[in-house]
Amino acid sequence: AFRRLVKRRGGCGLVVTEMVSSEGLVRGIDRTLEYAEYTEEERPVSIQIFGGDPQKMADAAQIVEGMGADIVDINMGCPVPKIAKHNAGCSLMREPAHAAAIVGAMARAVRIPVTVKMRAGWDATAINAPELAKRVEDAGAAAVTVHGRTAAQSYTGFSDWDLIGGVAARLSIPVFGSGDCIEPQQMIDRLRDTAISGVLVGRGALRNPWIFEQAQAVAAG
């Protein structure tokens, strides 16, 4: 279903919003709702939410679905302490069973695809993306994105694309890779050299918003 959606609505592109608080969505806070705004030209659109309570995350997913989003994404990758200390973001990777329970609650609550963004793990002693990715697939996730750094690394060092490729080879759902793609050719190389279904670009798009169109041009020769 996820593959059909992306093919039907955009072919090769997907816009993901800033991460939005599930608590703020459920409480109807205006500022939170503004973070989830998008335009029709941006479709297919994924609204990314964060939180640690399965029921509130499920309720927030229903709100996202009601807003017309094509996909609801779960942030399990944010390393920022003010997010992680509330049992959200990358801290969910420290509790794989609980993380899978959140995915399951959301998948049962909505008809749109539920996807997950995670990191390699919490720190160098807890690299568990392969295990967690399999758990969330079994819980109902339609796709997974792996950023190849740990929460402890934040944005230092390098993204581990060998790890990302290993996750992609293990799962039957689409797996997207993230990290260190700041040039169009790097996106093409990652797609060619690993089993991933696509590349998600964050900081690289901030410095060069045209990187996606440029990568398409490179791929086309």
C-alpha positions as CSV (number, residue, x, y, z in Angstrom):
1,A,0.0,0.0,0.0
2,F,2.8,2.4,0.8
3,R,4.6,1.7,-2.5
4,R,1.3,2.2,-4.4
5,L,0.7,5.5,-2.6
6,V,4.1,7.0,-3.4
7,K,3.9,5.8,-7.0
8,R,0.4,7.1,-7.5
9,R,0.8,10.5,-5.8
10,G,4.3,11.5,-6.5
11,G,6.4,8.9,-8.2
12,C,9.6,9.5,-6.4
13,G,9.0,12.3,-3.9
14,L,7.6,12.5,-0.3
15,V,7.4,15.5,1.9
16,V,7.7,14.9,5.7
17,T,6.7,17.7,8.1
18,E,8.5,18.9,11.1
19,M,7.9,16.6,14.1
20,V,4.6,17.4,15.8
21,S,3.7,16.7,19.4
22,S,1.0,14.0,19.8
23,E,0.0,15.8,23.1
24,G,-0.4,19.1,21.3
25,L,-2.5,17.5,18.5
26,V,-4.8,15.7,20.9
27,R,-5.3,19.0,23.0
28,G,-5.9,21.0,19.8
29,I,-3.1,23.5,20.5
30,D,-3.0,26.0,17.6
31,R,0.8,26.3,17.4
32,T,1.1,22.5,17.2
33,L,-1.5,22.3,14.4
34,E,0.5,24.9,12.5
35,Y,3.5,22.6,12.4
36,A,1.3,20.0,10.5
37,E,0.2,22.4,7.8
38,Y,0.9,21.5,4.2
39,T,-0.2,22.5,0.7
40,E,-1.7,20.2,-2.0
41,E,1.3,20.7,-4.2
42,E,3.4,18.9,-1.6
43,R,1.6,15.6,-1.8
44,P,2.3,12.9,-0.9
45,V,2.7,14.3,2.6
46,S,3.7,12.5,5.8
47,I,3.0,14.2,9.1
48,Q,5.5,13.1,11.6
49,I,4.5,12.9,15.3
50,F,6.2,12.2,18.5
51,G,5.1,10.9,21.9
52,G,5.4,7.9,24.2
53,D,1.8,7.0,25.1
54,P,0.3,4.4,22.7
55,Q,-3.3,5.6,23.1
56,K,-2.4,9.3,22.7
57,M,-0.3,8.4,19.7
58,A,-3.2,6.5,18.2
59,D,-5.5,9.4,18.8
60,A,-3.0,11.8,17.3
61,A,-2.7,9.5,14.2
62,Q,-6.5,9.7,13.8
63,I,-6.3,13.5,13.9
64,V,-3.5,13.4,11.3
65,E,-5.6,11.2,9.1
66,G,-8.5,13.6,9.5
67,M,-6.3,16.4,8.4
68,G,-5.9,14.6,5.0
69,A,-2.3,13.4,5.4
70,D,-1.3,10.5,3.2
71,I,1.0,9.0,5.8
72,V,1.6,9.3,9.6
73,D,5.2,8.9,10.6
74,I,6.5,8.2,14.1
75,N,9.7,10.0,15.3
76,M,11.9,7.5,17.1
77,G,15.1,9.3,16.0
78,C,15.2,12.7,17.7
79,P,18.2,12.8,20.1
80,V,17.3,16.2,21.7
81,P,17.1,15.7,25.5
82,K,13.9,17.7,26.0
83,I,12.2,15.2,23.7
84,A,14.0,12.0,24.8
85,K,13.3,12.7,28.5
86,H,9.6,12.4,27.9
87,N,9.9,8.8,26.6
88,A,9.7,10.0,23.0
89,G,12.0,10.4,20.1
90,C,15.1,8.1,20.2
91,S,14.5,7.1,23.8
92,L,11.8,4.8,22.4
93,M,14.6,2.7,20.9
94,R,15.6,1.8,24.5
95,E,12.2,0.1,25.0
96,P,11.6,-2.0,21.8
97,A,8.5,-3.7,23.1
98,H,6.9,-0.4,24.0
99,A,7.9,1.2,20.7
100,A,6.3,-1.7,18.9
101,A,3.1,-1.3,21.0
102,I,2.9,2.3,19.8
103,V,3.1,1.3,16.2
104,G,0.5,-1.4,16.7
105,A,-1.9,1.0,18.4
106,M,-1.5,3.5,15.6
107,A,-1.8,0.9,12.8
108,R,-5.1,-0.3,14.2
109,A,-6.4,3.2,14.6
110,V,-6.0,4.5,11.0
111,R,-6.3,3.4,7.4
112,I,-3.3,5.5,6.1
113,P,0.2,3.9,6.3
114,V,2.1,4.2,9.6
115,T,5.8,4.6,9.1
116,V,8.8,4.9,11.5
117,K,11.9,7.0,11.6
118,M,14.7,5.7,13.8
119,R,18.4,5.9,14.4
120,A,21.1,3.2,14.6
121,G,20.4,3.0,18.3
122,W,20.7,4.9,21.6
123,D,24.5,4.8,21.8
124,A,27.5,2.6,20.7
125,T,26.6,-0.1,23.2
126,A,23.0,-0.3,22.1
127,I,22.9,-0.5,18.3
128,N,19.5,-2.1,17.9
129,A,18.0,-0.7,14.7
130,P,17.9,-4.2,13.0
131,E,16.0,-5.7,15.9
132,L,13.6,-2.7,16.4
133,A,12.9,-2.4,12.6
134,K,11.8,-6.0,12.5
135,R,9.6,-5.5,15.6
136,V,7.8,-2.5,14.1
137,E,7.4,-4.3,10.8
138,D,5.6,-7.1,12.7
139,A,3.5,-4.5,14.6
140,G,2.2,-3.0,11.3
141,A,4.6,-0.4,10.1
142,A,4.4,0.2,6.4
143,A,7.9,1.5,6.0
144,V,11.0,2.4,8.1
145,T,13.7,5.0,7.8
146,V,17.0,4.5,9.5
147,H,19.5,7.4,10.2
148,G,22.8,5.6,10.6
149,R,23.9,7.5,13.7
150,T,23.1,6.9,17.3
151,A,21.4,9.4,19.6
152,A,24.6,9.8,21.5
153,Q,26.4,10.9,18.2
154,S,23.7,13.4,17.4
155,Y,25.1,14.8,14.1
156,T,28.8,14.1,14.7
157,G,30.8,11.3,13.0
158,F,29.3,9.6,10.0
159,S,26.1,7.7,9.1
160,D,26.6,3.9,9.1
161,W,25.2,2.9,5.7
162,D,26.4,-0.7,6.1
163,L,24.0,-0.9,9.0
164,I,21.2,0.7,7.0
165,G,21.8,-1.7,4.1
166,G,21.6,-4.6,6.5
167,V,18.2,-3.5,7.9
168,A,16.9,-3.1,4.3
169,A,18.0,-6.6,3.4
170,R,16.3,-8.0,6.4
171,L,12.8,-6.4,6.1
172,S,10.1,-7.0,3.5
173,I,8.7,-3.5,3.8
174,P,10.4,-0.5,2.2
175,V,13.5,0.8,4.1
176,F,14.8,4.3,3.5
177,G,18.3,5.5,4.5
178,S,19.3,8.8,5.9
179,G,22.5,10.6,6.8
180,D,25.3,12.5,5.0
181,C,23.6,12.9,1.6
182,I,24.4,16.4,0.8
183,E,25.2,16.0,-2.9
184,P,22.9,14.5,-5.6
185,Q,25.4,11.9,-6.6
186,Q,25.6,10.6,-3.0
187,M,21.8,9.9,-3.2
188,I,22.3,7.9,-6.4
189,D,25.3,6.0,-5.0
190,R,23.4,4.9,-1.8
191,L,20.4,3.7,-3.9
192,R,22.8,1.8,-6.2
193,D,25.0,0.3,-3.5
194,T,22.4,-0.8,-0.9
195,A,19.1,-2.6,-0.7
196,I,17.2,0.5,0.4
197,S,14.0,1.7,-1.4
198,G,14.9,5.4,-1.1
199,V,16.8,8.2,0.5
200,L,15.5,10.7,3.0
201,V,17.4,14.0,3.0
202,G,17.2,16.6,5.8
203,R,20.1,19.0,6.3
204,G,21.2,18.5,2.7
205,A,17.9,19.8,1.5
206,L,18.2,22.9,3.8
207,R,21.4,23.9,2.1
208,N,20.3,22.9,-1.4
209,P,16.5,22.6,-1.8
210,W,17.0,21.5,-5.5
211,I,18.9,18.4,-4.5
212,F,16.0,16.0,-5.3
213,E,15.5,17.4,-8.9
214,Q,19.2,17.3,-9.4
215,A,19.4,13.7,-8.3
216,Q,16.6,12.8,-10.7
217,A,18.6,14.5,-13.5
218,V,21.8,12.5,-12.5
219,A,19.8,9.3,-12.5
220,A,18.5,10.0,-15.9
221,G,21.9,10.6,-17.3
